Structures are given as structure tokens and as C-alpha cells.
Amino acid sequence: MPKYLKITEAQQQLPNWQDDLVAEPAIVTKDGKPAIVALSFKQFESLLETIEILSDREFMTQLRSGIEQAQRGETIDLEQLKADTKEDIVLN
């Protein structure tokens, strides 16, 4: 959950942000309204990666299909998958 800081508090805490922002983003407010979002670089990269994944229509279609199959109980036991994979390797 992001923490909210007034702009004056953010200015005072800026030197410590490198460590603080790793745990959670900060929302800086001005006149009581959100004005700036501060994230660690790692969080920013993660956000961009998530957007990229969610933008991939083919992947998202496959993901939704897989989730629906799992919800219906249409799953394969890991041991069965390993056995099937070994059979495929031997046959090829």
C-alpha cells in the first residue's frame, strides 16, 4: 500500500527515498490532492513488464484459457506430465 506524503514531507525525506521506496511507492500530495507518484526503479521496471505482458493479446488469451481449465479441474498431475514428457523424448 503506498504511503501518502505532503510535498514538504517528501522534500525532507528525499535523501532516504532510495531505501524507503523499495518497500512501497509514495504518493506526494499538494493541497491534499495526489500530485506525484514515486517508485523505486525496480518497481518501475516491474510495472512496465506487467503492462507489456497484459498488452500481449495472444498470451492473455492463453492465460485466461488456462485459468478457466484449472477452475474446471482440467489439470495434469506433475508426475504424469514428467512421464508424458519422457515418453515424447523417447519416441522422438
C-alpha beads as a LAMMPS data file, in Angstrom:
LAMMPS data file: protein, C-alpha beads

92 atoms
91 bonds

1 atom types
1 bond types

-500.0 500.0 xlo xhi
-500.0 500.0 ylo yhi
-500.0 500.0 zlo zhi

Masses

1 110.0

Atoms # bond

1 1 1 0.000 0.000 0.000
2 1 1 1.556 3.327 -0.956
3 1 1 2.183 5.917 1.672
4 1 1 0.938 9.477 1.288
5 1 1 3.192 12.438 1.972
6 1 1 2.677 16.161 1.731
7 1 1 5.101 17.789 -0.649
8 1 1 7.008 19.393 2.232
9 1 1 7.379 15.984 3.932
10 1 1 8.570 14.473 0.664
11 1 1 11.240 17.144 0.304
12 1 1 12.537 16.397 3.797
13 1 1 12.534 12.618 3.249
14 1 1 14.015 12.672 -0.255
15 1 1 17.537 11.644 0.874
16 1 1 16.101 8.421 2.371
17 1 1 13.783 7.553 -0.500
18 1 1 16.180 5.188 -2.217
19 1 1 15.744 2.760 0.686
20 1 1 12.128 3.626 1.563
21 1 1 10.708 3.228 -1.944
22 1 1 11.966 -0.337 -2.266
23 1 1 9.254 -1.467 0.161
24 1 1 6.393 0.662 -1.136
25 1 1 5.706 3.548 -3.504
26 1 1 4.907 7.004 -2.227
27 1 1 2.191 9.367 -3.351
28 1 1 3.081 13.005 -2.857
29 1 1 0.158 15.338 -2.341
30 1 1 -0.174 19.039 -2.984
31 1 1 -3.062 20.868 -1.425
32 1 1 -4.408 17.495 -0.268
33 1 1 -4.581 16.023 -3.774
34 1 1 -2.261 13.384 -5.283
35 1 1 0.333 15.118 -7.456
36 1 1 3.343 12.794 -7.857
37 1 1 3.989 9.063 -7.586
38 1 1 7.467 7.962 -6.557
39 1 1 8.604 4.379 -7.206
40 1 1 11.862 2.535 -6.869
41 1 1 13.471 1.760 -10.218
42 1 1 12.846 -1.957 -9.621
43 1 1 9.111 -1.310 -9.069
44 1 1 9.041 0.832 -12.211
45 1 1 10.644 -1.931 -14.294
46 1 1 8.184 -4.451 -12.865
47 1 1 5.265 -2.194 -13.742
48 1 1 6.488 -1.801 -17.333
49 1 1 6.927 -5.572 -17.634
50 1 1 3.407 -6.157 -16.316
51 1 1 1.985 -3.687 -18.833
52 1 1 3.899 -5.424 -21.623
53 1 1 2.536 -8.834 -20.606
54 1 1 -1.026 -7.564 -20.267
55 1 1 -0.753 -5.936 -23.702
56 1 1 0.092 -9.268 -25.366
57 1 1 -3.351 -10.384 -26.578
58 1 1 -2.285 -13.892 -27.568
59 1 1 -0.621 -14.529 -24.218
60 1 1 -3.587 -13.148 -22.280
61 1 1 -5.992 -15.336 -24.281
62 1 1 -3.904 -18.406 -23.453
63 1 1 -3.626 -17.373 -19.812
64 1 1 -7.373 -16.894 -19.436
65 1 1 -7.985 -20.239 -21.117
66 1 1 -5.540 -21.938 -18.748
67 1 1 -7.172 -20.336 -15.712
68 1 1 -10.607 -21.469 -16.896
69 1 1 -9.304 -25.019 -17.418
70 1 1 -7.791 -25.061 -13.929
71 1 1 -11.058 -23.817 -12.429
72 1 1 -12.899 -26.654 -14.169
73 1 1 -10.386 -29.122 -12.716
74 1 1 -8.825 -29.872 -16.093
75 1 1 -5.289 -30.188 -14.782
76 1 1 -2.417 -32.642 -15.199
77 1 1 -0.528 -34.052 -12.229
78 1 1 3.155 -33.058 -12.270
79 1 1 4.279 -36.684 -12.153
80 1 1 2.043 -37.501 -15.139
81 1 1 3.463 -34.530 -17.035
82 1 1 7.012 -35.762 -16.344
83 1 1 6.087 -39.259 -17.525
84 1 1 4.432 -37.903 -20.686
85 1 1 7.455 -35.727 -21.403
86 1 1 9.828 -38.700 -21.037
87 1 1 7.658 -40.720 -23.460
88 1 1 7.773 -37.895 -26.008
89 1 1 11.564 -37.691 -25.741
90 1 1 11.962 -41.457 -26.184
91 1 1 9.571 -41.545 -29.149
92 1 1 11.322 -38.683 -30.936

Bonds

1 1 1 2
2 1 2 3
3 1 3 4
4 1 4 5
5 1 5 6
6 1 6 7
7 1 7 8
8 1 8 9
9 1 9 10
10 1 10 11
11 1 11 12
12 1 12 13
13 1 13 14
14 1 14 15
15 1 15 16
16 1 16 17
17 1 17 18
18 1 18 19
19 1 19 20
20 1 20 21
21 1 21 22
22 1 22 23
23 1 23 24
24 1 24 25
25 1 25 26
26 1 26 27
27 1 27 28
28 1 28 29
29 1 29 30
30 1 30 31
31 1 31 32
32 1 32 33
33 1 33 34
34 1 34 35
35 1 35 36
36 1 36 37
37 1 37 38
38 1 38 39
39 1 39 40
40 1 40 41
41 1 41 42
42 1 42 43
43 1 43 44
44 1 44 45
45 1 45 46
46 1 46 47
47 1 47 48
48 1 48 49
49 1 49 50
50 1 50 51
51 1 51 52
52 1 52 53
53 1 53 54
54 1 54 55
55 1 55 56
56 1 56 57
57 1 57 58
58 1 58 59
59 1 59 60
60 1 60 61
61 1 61 62
62 1 62 63
63 1 63 64
64 1 64 65
65 1 65 66
66 1 66 67
67 1 67 68
68 1 68 69
69 1 69 70
70 1 70 71
71 1 71 72
72 1 72 73
73 1 73 74
74 1 74 75
75 1 75 76
76 1 76 77
77 1 77 78
78 1 78 79
79 1 79 80
80 1 80 81
81 1 81 82
82 1 82 83
83 1 83 84
84 1 84 85
85 1 85 86
86 1 86 87
87 1 87 88
88 1 88 89
89 1 89 90
90 1 90 91
91 1 91 92
